[in-house]
Every structure is written in structure tokens, then in C-alpha cells.
Amino acid sequence: MAVGSIALTVSSYVQVPMIPVPVTMQTLAVTMVGALLGRRLGTLTVMAWLAQAMAGLPVLAGGAGGIHHFAGPTAGYLAAFPIMAWMTGWFAERGWNGLAPWRAFAAMLAANLLCLALGGAWLAGILGPAQALALGVVPFLVGAALKSALGAALLAVIAHRRLRKAA
């Protein structure tokens, strides 16, 4: 859990500032944590990291922290993170992992799209549906696909390394 929390924090610092939601590598880290640790431990790891953020530790995008982030524009995305970890972990436990990269990609993409749907729905309550879609969903679609592809590739590399060590 500690390594997962550190990975999630580091992924938060890799960002492109945008308004109202920044582009980060958090969703890649969340799906990797879920896929590598499984649905239970992955979800607990993400929840522990979010608890650190709530406590004010600088673990969110750009070193942010504090409870107010769980009521602002990013709240829906943050709430989606444990669900994403659970989802990718569940799929990985059923063979949608590095040994089946296309399936791993599909699982990660589904989790990313769920995050965008939940984040966009929350944002719609603040900005209205059209603005939420234009500012909080559409600009992130290409990134969701690219991060899912990168995640699947990383899982494939990890799986093949484990197979070579076992042989």
C-alpha cells in the first residue's frame, strides 16, 4: 500500500494545468494499482491515498491537499478513483491483465471512461451539462485512451518479466 500511495502521489505531480480540472497521470496510476494489487488491496490503497489528501497532505495534482477538493470541481473524479481501482482489479483477477494486453487495455479504458462519466456528472452540477462535457470530458478522451494503452503495455512488460523469472 505504501508503494502504491507513493506512485499515486508522484502521478499527481505529472500534470498539465487546465481549468477546471488538470490533466494528470493519476488515472494511469489508479488503474495500475488496481491491476497489480487486485480489487481489494488496490481499492484500499487508493482510499488510503485519498484519506491522505483529505487530511491535507500534498498528494493531489500539483501538490494540493485538503478536504475542500472533495467538494470542488474535481470531486467526482476523486470519488471515481476507488471504483476504478476496484474495476481494473476485478478484471485483472479474471485474466484481463498483462498476459492479455488487449483485454487489459479494454479494462483500463472502461475504468477511465467511468471516471470521466462520474467526474463529468459532478461537474455538470457546477457548470451545467454542456460546459461539463466541453471542459471536463471531451478534452480527456484521447488521454484516457493513451493512458490505457500505456498501462496495458506496462502490464505486459511486467507479466513477461515475471514469466521469465519463473522459468
Beta strands, then each sheet from edge to edge (+ up, - down):
strand 1: 15-16
strand 2: 23-24
sheet 1: 1+ 2-
end
